Amino acid sequence: MYVCLCKGITDSQIKNAIDDGATSLRAIRKELGAMTQCGKCACLTKEILKDQLATN
Ligand code: FES
């Protein structure tokens, strides 16, 4: 599922980045480039981050 349409980033890519140590929104932004354009994906990215950290 695409989370960031501007950059074409999927939830799997975000989860992988989190598993690889990107444990903040800032780190995900730096790693993948999500949230660097319209910013609409920030809310969903935050949810994914929260869920992923809770399950790890
Ligand atoms: Fe991610 Fe626009 S959808 S920056």
Boltz pocket constraint, residues with backbone or C-beta under 6 A from the ligand:
constraints:
  - pocket:
      binder: B
      contacts: [[A, 3], [A, 4], [A, 5], [A, 6], [A, 7], [A, 33], [A, 34], [A, 35], [A, 36], [A, 37], [A, 38], [A, 39], [A, 40], [A, 41], [A, 42]]
      max_distance: 6.0
